[in-house]
Structures are given as structure tokens and as C-alpha cells.
Amino acid sequence: MYEDISFVKELANTKRTITEQEEEFINKTRKSRATFYRYRKKLGLRSKHKRFEYGGSIKEICYFCLNKATLIHHINQNRKDNQKENLIPLCKGCHTKIHRVLNTIKYQKMRTHSLTT
């Protein structure tokens, strides 16, 4: 286990993307993707997006309420799509509200669909 954690630390110090690091970890150790991110969390490397660049400047404030941004939201809900246009910095409260609304809409669509069929 300790060798694996030190391997994750070595990978983090390279110039590879997080996806490339993940693939190399899985191929070399034969452990899961979840294990890779668990080790990153133990090492304090939890966030994939340490800073959010937007238009050349770094935004560390919530897009909606101007509090400190602690999360990055993927607009199209695809976690692998890390293009600048798809990411917005949010505080935890605003991020929760967005997902609550999205889940409500999804539930209403399912309910409407099941009533019509």
C-alpha cells in the first residue's frame, strides 16, 4: 500500500494529465480508479482543478454568490469534459442548489413519462 501511495505522489510531480496518471497507476498496480483517487486524497491532492482559469485570470469566487469557490461544476454534467467553457467555480451551497434543481427536473421527467405510458 505504501509503495502505491508513493507512486501516486511521483505521478503527481510529473507533467502528465490527471487522466494519464490514473491510467498509469491502474496499469502498473492493477488497482481501481477509486483507489487512485483515495490515495490522492490522502496526499492532499484531492482536487483535480486546483485553480480555475477563465479568460486568462484565475477565479476563486463563486459564479453566483461571490463567496469563495470550493468546487468546480461541469455544466454539461460530464466529468471528463474539462474544457474551460464547461466549468464554473461554485461554493458548496450553490453547487448543492444546482444539483437539487437538476435532480428535481430529472424526477419530474421520469414521473411524467411513467404516467403517459
ZILINRA-V708253 format. One record per backbone hydrogen bond with DSSP energy under -1.0 kcal/mol. NH is the residue of the N-H (numbers start at 1). CO is the residue of the C=O. Records with the same first field share a line. If there is no record, write none. Layout:
BEGIN
NH->CO ; CO
END
This chain:
BEGIN
5->1
6->2
7->3
8->4
9->5
10->6
11->7
12->8
13->9
14->11
21->17
22->18
23->19
24->20
25->21
26->22
27->23
28->24
29->25
30->26
36->32
37->33
38->34
39->35
40->36
41->37
42->38
43->39
44->41
45->40
54->57
57->54
59->52
62->67
63->89
66->62
69->60
70->90
71->90
73->88
75->86
77->74
81->78
82->80
86->83
87->84
88->73
90->71
95->91
96->92
97->93
98->94
99->95
100->96
101->97
102->98
103->99
104->100
105->101
106->102
107->103
108->104
109->105
110->106
111->107
112->108
113->109
114->110
115->111
116->112
END
